[in-house]
Amino acid sequence: MINRTASITRFVIGMLLVALMAGCAGSATQESTGEYIDDSGITASVKSLIYDDPMLKVGQISVESHKGVVQLSGFVDSRQAATRAGELARSVKGVKSIKNSLIVK
């Protein structure tokens, strides 16, 4: 009886672990937990670089990251500013590509 109870307990624990790991896995459209954390760090790093650059106005630039792809959107004063924002984003470790959708106003 004790042996059967222990087997059932191990089985249930094993199934819970499998379910938890499946919940952390990513897919083509959804990030895994690790990817989400990496993208949060990428986004923070890009925002910090943009904030520290005197050519750029951070309040006018939005930064989002998904699976290492950085999306820049918003408004800038010149084409040079849009290019500069892209260069800064590209310099961050972990960035795979840039989608620079900044609009010159």
N, C-alpha and C positions, 0 to 999 in steps of 0.2 A: 504494500500500500504506500509506504513512504517512497519507495523507488519510483512508483508511477506518478505520484504527486511531484516529485523532483523533476521527472521528465516533462511533465506538462508545464511546470513553471519555466524550465529552460526553453521549451518551445515557444511559450508566450513571450518571454523576454527576447528571444531571437527574432520573432515576428515584429515586435515593437522596434527593435534596432533596425531591421530592414526598412520598415515604414519611415523611420526618422531619416535614414540615409537617402531614401528616395525623395523625401521632401526637400532635401538640400541640393539635389542635382539640378543642373540647368538644362534648358532645352534651346531650340533655335530662336525662340521668341522671349524666353524668360531666363533671367540670370540665376546662377547658383548663389548661395550665400557668400562664397569666397569672391565671386565676380562682383557682387554687389559692394562688398567691402573695398575691393580694388578700385572699382569705379568711383566710389565715394572719395577715396584718397586722390584719384586723378582729378576729379572735379575740384576738390579743395585746393590742390596744387596749382591748377590752371587759374582759378579765381585769384589766388594769392599773387601769382605772377602778373596777372592783368591789373590787379589793384595797385601793385607797387610800380607799375610803369607809368611815368608822367604823361606819355602820349595818349593813353587810353582812359576813358571814363567808365569806371567799373559799373556804375549804376545803369549804363545803357547797354551792357553786354550780358547776355545770359549764357551760362555754360551747363551742359548736360553731358553725361557719359553713359554709354551702354556697351558692355563687352569690349572696352578699350577704344571705342569710336567716340570722339569728342565732337559735339554739336555746338557751334558758336552761332548765336542769333542775337538780333537787336540792331542798334543803330550806332554808327561811328561818323566822325566828321570828315574822314578822308579815306581814300583807297589805301594809303600807306598805313593808316591805323588798322584797317581790316587785315592787311598783310601781316602787320606786327603781331596782332592777336593770334593769328594762325601759327606764326613762328614760335611764339611763347608756348602755345598749347603743344606743338610738335616736340618741344624740348623736354616735356615731362616724361619720365620713365613710365612705361606701360601703355603709352598711347600708340594705338595701331594705325589710326587714320583720323583725319580731320574733315568735318563737314562745315565749311565756313559759309554761313548764310547771313553774314553781317551785311547790312544795307548802309550805303553812304548817303547821308542826308544833306 
